[in-house]
């Protein structure tokens, strides 16, 4: 399993708008993508920052998002909400534990 992690600053006062945009506009499209497993959206309102984690079956699934322009199209929806460009990284899941 692979995880694409994006970290981005949000303009002050726009956190709820960012969360709503992810929930209403990004997530419905994300779940339709090949290899999608799950999605987490983490918020740090005090520092105006969010972290997006989405989990995929294979690294090829993540690469396809880049090559198809899907990732860029989703980022473009946040013009006026994002205060910076997302910092993006991809990791292989090494371990998972849950009670």
Rosetta blueprint (number, residue, H / E / L):
1 X L
2 X E
3 X E
4 X E
5 X E
6 X E
7 X E
8 X E
9 X E
10 X E
11 X L
12 X L
13 X L
14 X L
15 X H
16 X H
17 X H
18 X H
19 X H
20 X H
21 X H
22 X H
23 X H
24 X H
25 X H
26 X H
27 X H
28 X H
29 X H
30 X H
31 X L
32 X L
33 X L
34 X L
35 X L
36 X E
37 X E
38 X E
39 X E
40 X E
41 X E
42 X E
43 X E
44 X E
45 X H
46 X H
47 X H
48 X L
49 X E
50 X E
51 X E
52 X E
53 X E
54 X E
55 X E
56 X E
57 X L
58 X L
59 X H
60 X H
61 X H
62 X H
63 X H
64 X H
65 X H
66 X H
67 X H
68 X H
69 X L
70 X H
71 X H
72 X H
73 X H
74 X H
75 X H
76 X H
77 X L
78 X L
79 X L
80 X L
81 X L
82 X E
83 X L
84 X L
85 X L
86 X L
87 X E
88 X E
89 X E
90 X E
91 X E
92 X E
93 X L
94 X L
95 X L
96 X L
97 X L
98 X L
99 X L
